[in-house]
Amino acid sequence: MKMVAKMVRMVLLFDVYGELLTPRQRKFFSLHYEQDLSLGEISDEFGITRQAVYDILKRAENSLENYETRLGLVARYLDNKRELDALLDKVNELYEKGNDEWNECLQLITEKIMELLNK
């Protein structure tokens, strides 16, 4: 996984599952991923080794990934977002065309919304 993609994924996982981490893991994670502090900067601030910071961050990352594997909330959110984006595209088409396709598009939108509500 590319570094930027990993960072984005980790921050998204943290937004959803961060409260399940220990306070120390949350603090270090926030400093590293959200405030962009290096391992060395964090280790200096807390008077511990870079390896200790790395280990704490790695445990936090593994915990976040495990929560996602078990609960799948982020995947569900991203799936729903894709579905809603597709619906928005259909609605925009409807407004651009402004003809008899209204009923067909509205029916599709209604079905998709009901599908999302039943998930």
N, C-alpha and C positions, 0 to 999 in steps of 0.2 A: 504494500500500500504506500502510495506517495506520501511524503511528509505532510503536505498541506491537507490532503484528504484525511490522513490519520488525525491531524489536529482538529479538523472540523467534526469528524465522527466522535472523537473523545469529548469535545465540548458539548455536542448534542447529547451524548450519553450522560454526561455529567449534569446537564440541565434536567434530565428526566430522573436519574437515579442517584444524583449526588448526595442527597440527604441520607442515603443508606450507607455511605462511607463513614469511617471514623472522623472525628473532628480534625485530627492531624492529617489524614489523607486528603480531606477537603481543602485544608489550608494550603498544603504543598501543591495539590493539583491546581488550585486557583492561581497560586503564584507562578507556576510553570506555564500553564496553558492559557490563562486569561491575562496575566500581567507580563508574560513572556520573560520571566526571570530564568537564568541558566541554573543548572544543578549547582555550580560553584557559588553563585550568588545566594541561593537558598541555603546551602550548607554553611556559608559564612554568617548569614543572618541568624541561624539556629544553633551554631556551634557544633555541627555534626559533619561527618564525612560526606563527600559527594556520593560515595557508594550507598550510604544510608538513605540519602535523598532519592537516589535511583531506585532502590529497593521499595521504598514507600510508594513512589509513583507507579512502579510496575505492579505492585499489589493492588493499588487503586484501579489501574487500567484493567487488570484481570478481573477484578470484582465487577466493574462496570460492564465488561463484555459478558461475564457470566449472568448478570441480571438480565441483560438484553437477550441472551440465548434462552433463558427460562421464561421471560415475560413477553418479549417481542414488542414492547410498546413503541419503540422508535421505528421499527419496521412497519408497524401498523400505521403510525403517524405519517410516515413517508408515502406509504401506499395510498392512504386517504388523501394526502396532498396531491399526488399525481392524478387521482380520480377527480378531485375538485377542480384541478387545473384543466383537465380535459372537458369537464362540464362548462367551465367558464369559456373555453374556446368555442364550444357549441353555441352557447348563449350569444357570444359575439358574432358568430356566423348568422345566427337568427336575425339579429338586429341589422346586419349588413344587407342581407338578402331581402328581408321585409316582404316575403310572399307566403304562399300556402304551405311552406315547409314549417311554419310555426307549430302546428299541431304535432307533427312528427318529432320535432326537436323538444317540444315541451314534454311529450310522452317519454322520450329518452331521459330527459333531465329528471322527471318524476321517478322513473324506475331506478335510476342511479342513486338518487337521494334516498329512496326507500331501502335500497341495498346497503348503503352506508349506515343507515340508522339501525339496520338489523344485525350489523357486525358486532 
